[in-house]
């Protein structure tokens, strides 16, 4: 039933008469069968965070022979069999204990899946906070992860009532004929024995993985670690921050960007406060994340530092290292790697110490010039190609193993670029991908520091969604907003200088580096980026129009696509599900029947302003409901994925999972995510499909901003800078939608002006 509504075409089709005609059920019997199906096939268990101390160690997947020798896991959180821990420190301090209500009964679990039953989650919290994404640009099928368990829902008729309201989305994906075929597939699955059997197996799996999530290891493998394409562009995501206040103050005090002082100062701020944040994580003093009053799972935080993705066959692994035994960061300059220790005789380096150390890195690298064989470029290759080159690198010299280990085990990486960008778009491209020579794309935490003092962040997505890394970056920014501590004394005595890592590079690796740079350059040249800032249409301005901010922006992006391509797009918006243990995201399928009606009404020259406004409000209301359902793990995609993965005989795959109309709805031509914080100058990621767009947007207090990334020539035909075209159309859409609201609310619905 959920999938039937998901694929409805021009309007909600009458399911009962159609199914009755084709399956020879009278309407009354079919209604009863539908109710039973909704009860049986609804996932609803909410498993709130609790300490991991009850969990035993899990075996790590064997990587290639070399990495097997390097990483001997002693313990690991159950965040997927592809994660290995190299003798990491305290697995998960009291972070979650402070956010651990008593485990609910089965009845309360069922009720807790719905936002109206959650503790003090106001509607505005869901609109503004619960739907903040943890970006995912994987084509595998949705977002990231949902809930730590499922139940049939049979203990609560409330489940059936709410499941009946799951919205229709991706209206454009199915014609009438396709929809009728899909309906038959869904009914066969619902009324036959296969669907019930798979659901029972999924419930059994959830019970076996108590204390974790039934989906987390599946998702980590499918969405990230088994993907053999390059990480950069198609998996990684980036943040660009407004100039740190400390750096801005230095500029006002006369420090020129022509020298290294600003770059060293900005880099020192990042390292100093990132390591402070790591200390809070490892000591258990980092307060729990909250959405409203609802605690969020904190399991990701111990996996951020001293972590690195490793190319192995047939699926990658992510290695984490003991932070107390690996007290160093890696700094890159001109393609060269430098190891810098974070402590001197057990004492953490201070900000002034870091400025001096970074100055030494810049001086050494600039004196030596560009690295002729930049090893970092290899991480821009596809995973199998990089894995082969890595094996050749180890064969070139046994010492290369330890050098690469030093990079992998570093707390974080700093890229001191010797070139920068003159505006927000150029800087965003620098943060997103750079030149591949001065990057190591496998590193979980990687900060870019430009000569101007601007700072960006590049995140490897496999174990790190956007919300946790954004909290880290916001902490750095908050500390950089305070005056530098003049009372902070530099380390006394001789601090160990940065150590350069010099690899022995043979002919095969040299060839791979050259191929990597050519491959990378082609991808860079294929992509275009545009930035749209709409002043006056931030949180305050859109709320003044009596519309939810996220819903308004989602509808605007879809209408822009509709105006350009004369068709609706399957659109993906990530929604955080971190209020469940080991939750990551669920897919908000934003293209609804109500949304499609709004787009057509806006394009109808005969429609009145009243009709357009009414359609806008209906579409926005439906979007908020879909988002709230997804935040409560009541989305469609993760549940269907779980059922599909339990089919052992691929030849006997139920037709529901082979249906072409359903496949269309998973081809995300608009991949979107919302991180609405005022510190961001830009943020974004790549498109999911060649003809698609990747749009990271922020609804700040007084403006909305969109970073639009896409290939210059998509499958819709050659177009001149598709990103710029989308930006201009989107601006017009925002103006038109505001005008519609103003026409019904009066000339001054808010103090903001477009």
N, C-alpha and C positions, 0 to 999 in steps of 0.2 A: 504493500500500500504506500509506503514511504517513497519507493522508487517510482510508482505510478504518478504520484503528485510531483515528484522531482522532474519528470519528463513531459509534463503536460504541455500542449502545443499553444494554440492561440487563446485558450481559456481552459479552466478546469473541465475536463471531459467527464461525462456521466459514466462513471465506472460500472455501476451496478447493471444498468440495462445492457451495456456492451458485453460484460462478462456473462450475464445471464443468457444472452443470445448464443454465445460461442461455447459455453461450458454446460448449458442446459441445467442451470440452477435457477430455481425461482428466487425472486428478489429477497424474500424474507430469509431463506436459507443462506443466501450469499451474504447478507448483512451480518448474520451470526458468525459466518466463517471469517469475515473481515475483522470482526471484533476479536475473535480468538487469535487471528494472525497478529493483530496489533499488540495484544497482550503478550504473546509468545516471543515476538521479534523486537521488543523494545529493550534497549540497554539502559540501565538507569542507576547502577550502583555508584555511589559516591564514596570513595575511600580517602579520607582526609589524611594529611601527612602525619607520620609518626616516626619515632626513632628507628634507625636501621640496626640498632644493636642486637635485635632479635634475629637478624639475618646472618647466615653463615656465608663463608666465601663461596664464590661460584667459579667454575673453571673458565679460564680465558681461552679464546680460540687461538689455535696455533698459527702464528704468522709464519713468514718464510724462515728457513733455518737460521739465518743470521739474527733476525729479530728475536727468534726464540731464545737464542743465547743471551741476548741483551736484556730481555725483559722477563723476569721470573715473578709472576704475580703472587703476592702473599694474601691479598684480600681484594675484593672488588664489590662495589655496589652493583645490584642487579639492574643495571641500566643497559643491558644488552650484552650478549656473549662476545660482541666484537670489541668490547672495551677491556683493556688490560691495565693493571696497576702495578707499576714498578716500585714495590715496597713503599707505597704512599703512607703518609702520616695518618693522623686521626681521620677516620673515614667520614664522619659526619657529626661534628660536635653537637652541643645542645641546641643547635639551630632550630630543629623541628620540634624538639620537646616543648619549647615555649609556645608552639602553635599547634598543640595536639589536644583537641577535645576528646572526650571519651568516645570510643568507637560506637557508632550508632547501631541500633537494632536493624533488622532487615526492613521492617516497615518504615522506619525513619530514613533508611538509606534510599528507599524508593521515593519518598517525598522530597528528600534533599536534592534530588536531581533537578528540581524546578526552582527557578530564581525566586518565586514568591515565598518559598519555604526556607530560603537561606537567611542567615543571621544578618539582619539590618542592611541588606544590599539594596540600596535605593535605585530607582530607575536610572538616575543620572550616573550612578556608579557603573552600572552595566554599560551604558552608552559610552561613557568617557574612559572607563578603565578596564572593565572585564574583557572588552573586545580588542584591547591592544595586542598586537600580534607578536608572535615569535617567528620571524620571517622564514618562509620556506619557499624555495623556487624550484622544487623538484617536480618533474613531470610524472612521478610515480603515482600520484593520485590524490593528494590533498594537502595536509599541513604537516603535522608531526605526530602527536600522540594524544590520547584522550583520557582514559580513566584507568584506574588500577584494577578494575573488575567489572563484571556485568552480572545481571540477574534477569530472569525471565520477566520479572515485573508482575507475576501473577498474584502477588500478595496485595496489590493495590489497584483498584479499578481506575484510580486517578491516572495511572500510566496510560491506559487505553484512551481516556478522554484527551489527554494532552498529545498523544501520538497522532490522533486524528487531526490535530491542528498543524502538524509539520508542513511547512509551506511548499508550494510548488516553486521550483527554481529552474534556471537554465531553459527558459521557455523556448528559446530559438533553436535548441539542439534537436528537436524532433518534429517531423511533419506529422500530419494526421495518420498516415499509413504506418509510419515508424512507431508512433505512439501506440496504435492498436496492437502492433506486434509485441511491443514492450509490455503492454498490459497482459497479454497472454503469458509471456515469460514470467512475469511477477506472480500471476495467479498459480501457474504450475508450481513455482517454487514455494508459494505460501500454502497451497492445499495438498501438495505431495509430501512424501516422507523425508525427502532430502533436506529441505529447509529446517525442519524440526530437529533432525539428527545433528546437523551442523551447529545449530544453536545450543543443543545440549553439550556438544563437544567444547564449544566456546565457554560455556558456563563451567565446565570441568577444568578447562585450562586456567580460568580465572581463579578457581579455588586452589589449584596447584601452585599458582604464583602469588599466593597471599603474601602480603608484605611488599609487593611490587605492582607492576602493571602487566596485564595480559598482552599488551600490545608493544611495550617499549622496545624489546629486543627485535621483534619483527620489524618495527618501523625504522629503527636505527640502521638495520641491515638493508632494507628495501629502498628507503628514501635517500640514504647517504652512502653507506660504506660499500655497497655492492655496485654503485654507479661508477662506471669506468670512464666517464668523460672527465674533462679538466675541472678542477675545483674553482679556479678563478673564473669570473663572469657568470657561471651557471649555478654555483652553490654558495659561494661567499657573499657576504653583505658588508656594507660599509656605513660608517657615520662620519659626518664632517661637523666639527664644532665651531661655534663662533669663537673669536679670539679670546683666549683666557684673560680675565681682568688683570692678573699679574703681568702678563706680557703686554697688554695694552698700556698699562702704567709705565712700563719700561720704554715703550715707543714714545709716549708723551714726554718722558724724561730725556729723550734725545738719543736713545740707542738705535743705531741704523740697522736695517735688515741686510745691508751689504756685507756685514761681517758675520761670524758664527755666534755672536753673543745671544741673539734672540733665539736661535735654533737650540742652542745648548740650554738656555733657560727654560724653554718650553718642554724640551725632552726631560730635563731634571724634574720638572713638576709632575710629568706623567709617571716617571719611575718611582719617585718618592711616595706619591699618594696611591699608586696602584699596589705597591708593596705594603702600605698601611692597610689597604683593603684586604689583601691576602692574609695578613696577620689576623684580622677580625674573623675571616672565614675559618682559618685553622684553629683559632682559639675558641671558637664557638660564641663570640661576642657580637656577631653581625645580627642585628634584629631581623626578624622574619619579615618577608614581603607581605604586604596586605593590599587587598582590593576592597575598599570600604573597610569593613571589620573582618573580612574573611582572609585567613592565612593562606599563603601560597607555598607549594612544595619548593624546598630549597636544595634539592638533590644535585642540581647542576653546578652549584658554586664550587665544591671541591674539585670539579673536573676542569675548571678554567685555567688554573695556573700550572706551570711545569707540565704542560700537555702538548701533544703533537699527533697529528694524523700520520699514519705510515702506510705506504702503498704495499699491499700484499696480495697474493693470489688465492682464491678468486675474489676475495672481498678484503677491503682495508681494515685496519684496526686503529684504535686511538689509544696511545700509551700515555699514562700519567705517572709522574715521578714524585718521590718524597721531597717536599719543599724544604725541609730542614737540612737535607743532605745535598741539595742542589741549589745553593744560594748564589745564583748568578743570573744575569740577563745577557741576551745577545743583541748587539748593536750592529746594524748594517750601514755601510757607506760605500758608494761606488761599486757595489757588488761584492764587497769584502765583509767577512764576518769577524766580529770582535767579541770576545767573552769578557764581561766585566763583573767582578764579584760584588755582591750586594752588602757584604759585611766586612769589617776589618777588626780582627781579633774579637769576633763575637758582637761587635757594635754595628748597628745599621748605619750606612752612609747617609749623610745629611744632604739637603738640597744643594748646598754650595759644593759639596764633594762631587755630586753627580754632574754639575755644570763643568767642573774641571775635568772629570773623566770623559765626558762627551767631547770636550774641546780637544783632548788628546786623540780621540778616535778620528775626528775630522781632520786634524793636522796630519796624522799618519796616512789616512786613506787618500787625502788630496795630494800628498807628496808622492805616493806610489802610483796614483792614477787609477783609471778604471780597471777592474779585474778582467783579464783576457778570457778567463773561463768561469763565468759566474754560475756557480752551482745552483743558486736559487732559481734560475731560469728553468731548470728541469721540472720544478713543481708546477709549471704552467702546462705541462704535457698531460695527455690522458693518463689515467692511473696505471694501466698496464705498461705503457711506454716509459713512464717514470720509474716504475718498479724494476724494469729491465735495466735501465740506465743506472739505477741505484746498485743493483747487483754488480754491474761492471765497475762502478766506482769503488766498491769494496774490494773487488779483485785487483784493482790498480795498486792498492796499498793497504795493509792491515791497519795502518794509522788512520785511514779515512773513517773507519768504523767509530773510533773514539771521537773524532771531530764532529761527525754527524750526531752522535749521541749527545754531545755538548749543546748542539742546537735544539735537539728534541727535548732535552731535560730542562732547558732554561725556563725561568719563571714566566718570561714574556719576551717579546722582540720589539726593538725600536728601529724604524727605518729612517735614517737621517738622509733625506733626499737632497741632492745638490741642485735640483731644479724644483720649481714650484708652479703654482697657477696664479693667473692674474685676476680671476674672478671665481665665483662659486662653482660654475660648471667645470672649469679647468681643474679646480682643486678637487672636486668630487671624482673626476676621472683619475686623478693622482691617487686618491684614497682607495678607489675601487680596484685599480689594477696596476698603476704605475708603469714602469718600463720592463717589468719581470726580472730585471737584473738585480735590483735592490730589494727583492722580496723573497720570502719563503712561505708560499701560500698554504702549506700544511700546518703552520703554527696556529694554535687556537687563538691566542691573543697577540695581535700585531698592531703597533701604533706607528703612524706616519707623521713625521715632524718636518715641516717645510722651512725653507730659509726665512720666510716671513714671520715665523712663529705660530702659524696655524697648525692645528693638530687634527688628524683623522684616525679612524680605527677600522681595521679589516678583520672580520671574524670568520673563522673556518666553522662551518655550520653543523658538522656531524654531531657534536655534543653540546653545542652552545647556541641556543636560540637568542633572540634579540633582547628579551626583557632582562635576563641576568647580566649580560654584557653591558646593556645600557645603564643598569644601576651602577656598575663599576665605573663607567665613563662619567656618569653624573656625579659620583662621589669625587672623582678627580677634579671635575669642573667646579664643584662646590668649594673644595679646598683651595683651588686656584683663584677663586673669587675673593679670598681673604688676603690681606697684606702678607707678604713674605715675612717669616719669623726672623727678625733681626737678632734675636737672642740665641738662635740655633747655632751652636759652635760647630765648626768643621772638625772632622776627625783629626786628632793629634797624631803625629807620626807619619811614616811613609806608607801611603795606601798603594796596594799592588796595582800597577798600571794595566790598562786593557791588553788582552792577549789576542793577537790575530790568529785566525784559523787558516792554515795553508794546506789545501788539499793537493794530493798528487793526482793529476788528471791524465788518463791515457787517451789514445786516439778515438776509441769508440765513444767515450764519454764526451770528448770534444765535439764529435759529430752530433751527438744527441743534443748538446747545448745549442749548437747552430740550428738544428731542426726545431728545437723548442722556441727559439727567438723568432724564426720565420713563421711558425705556426701561431705564436702569440700575436705577432704584428698583424697578421691577416684578420684575426678576431677583433683586434682593436680598430682596425680600419673599417670593419663591417658594422661597427656600432656607433650610434649617435645618442646624444643626451641633451635634454632640455630641462630647464627649471622654470616653474611657474610659481610666483608669489602673488597672492591675492590679498592685499591689505584690506582690513575691515571685515574680512570674512573668516575670522578665527572663531574660537569657542564662543566668545561673547556675542559677536555679530550674528552667527548662525542661530544661537539660542534665542536671540532677539527676534528672529523670524519664526519662532515657535516650531522649529524642526531640530531633531537630533543632529549634532555636528557630523558624526561619522556617517549616518544615513544620508545626509545631504551630499557629502563628498562622494560617497559610493554611487549615488544616483547620477551625480554630475559626470563622473568618469564613464559610466555606462552610456549615458546620453551622448557624450562626445564621441565614443566609439560608434554609436548608432548613426550619428550624423556623418561621420567619415565613410563608413563602410556599408551603410544601409542595411544593416543586420545587427542582431543582438549577439553578444559574446558570452560564452561560458566564463564566468569571473570568479576568481578565487580570492577570498580575504581570509587571512589567518586569524584565528581567535585563540587566545591563551586558555589552556585547561589546567593551569598549574595549581588549581585548588584541589586537584587529585594527586595522590602520590605518584611521582614519576610522570605526571602529565606534561605534555608539551603543547600541541595545538590541535584544533579541529578546523574543518573547512566551513567558513561561512559562504554558502552558495548565494551570492547577492542578487543574481538575476532571477527575479520572481515574476509571477503573473501580474502582480500589482505594479511592479516596476515596468514591465513591458507595456502595460496599459498607459502608464505615465509618459513613457517615451513617445508612444504613438500619439497621445493627446498633445504633447508639446510640438510634434511635427505636423499636426493637423492645422492648416491655416484657418479652418472654420471653428476651431475650439475656442470657447470663451475663457477669459482669465479665471473665472470661478471654477470651470471644469478642470483647468490645468492645476489650480491650487488644490482642489479636492483630490485629484489623482496623485499629486505630490505627497500630500499628507498620508494617503492610504499606502503608498509605496514606502514611505519612510517608516510608518508604523510597522509594516510587515518586516522591513529590514531589521528593526530593533528586536522584533520577536525572534526572527531567525538567529540573530546574534546571541540573544539571551539563551535560546535553546542550545546553541553550540557551546557556550560558556558552561552550561550544565551538562556537557557530554551527551546531549541529545541530538547531535548531528547524525548524518546518514553515512558519511564516507568511511569512518574508522570501523564502524560496525560491519558494513558490507565487506570491507577489506579483511576483517578478521574471519568472517564466514568463508570467504573465497580462499584464504590461505589454508584452511582446514581441509580443502578438497585434495585428497591424496592422489586420485587418478585423474590426471589432466584430460584424458580422453572422455571422462565422464563429467566434465565441468558443467554445472547447471547453465541452462541457456540464459538465465538472468545476467550472468557474468560475461557472456559473450555477445550480448546485445549491442549492435552498432550504435543505437541511439544513446545508450548509456556511455559508450566510449566517447562519443562526441562531447558529452557534458564534462568529461575529465580533460579535455584539451583546452587548457586555460589560456585563452587569448588575452585576457587581462589578469595578470597576477599582481595583487595589491596587498599592501600592509600599512598599518597606521601606527606610528610611534609619536604620540602627541606630547612632546616636551619642548619647552621654549629654548633650550640650549643648542638645539640642532640647527646648523646652517644648511645641511643637506643630509640625506641618507637614502640608500637604495640598494638595488640588486638587478640582476639580469632578467631577460624574458624567459619564459618556460618553453614556448614553441617558437619556431622561426618567424612566424607572422605576428607574434604577440608583442605585448608591452610589459615591462616590469616597472611598477610605479610604487615607490615608497613615499608616503605623504605624512605630514605633521600638521595637526590642527592646533596651532598655538593660540595664545590668549587673544591676540589682535590680528592674526592673519593665518591663512592656510597656505602651505607650500607643498609642491609636488615635484619630485625628481622622476623624469620619464626616460627610461632606457629602452632601446630597441635596436633591432637590425635596420640598417638604412633601407634595404630592399626586402620586404616581407613577401609572403606567399600571395598577398593580394595584388601584387604587381609593383612595378618600379614607382617609387614616389620620392620626391626630393625632401630629404631630412624628415622622416616620419615623426620623429620626436618633436620637432618644432611645429609641424602641422597639428599634432595632437595638443600641444600646449596652447596654440592660438584658438583652436576649437573649444577646448576646455574652458578657457577664459570667457569666451562668449556664452557658453552654457551656464557658468556660474553667474554671469550678469543677468541672463534670461531668467534663471530660477529665482534669483533675488527679486527681480522685477515682478514676477508672478506673486510672490509672497507680499511684497509691498502693495500691490494692487488690491489685495484683500485685507491687509492689516493696517493700511494707512501709510502716509509718506514717511513716518518716523518710527518704524517698528523697533528700532534700537538706535543707539548713539553712533553705531559704526556706519561707515560709508564705503561703498565699493569703489 
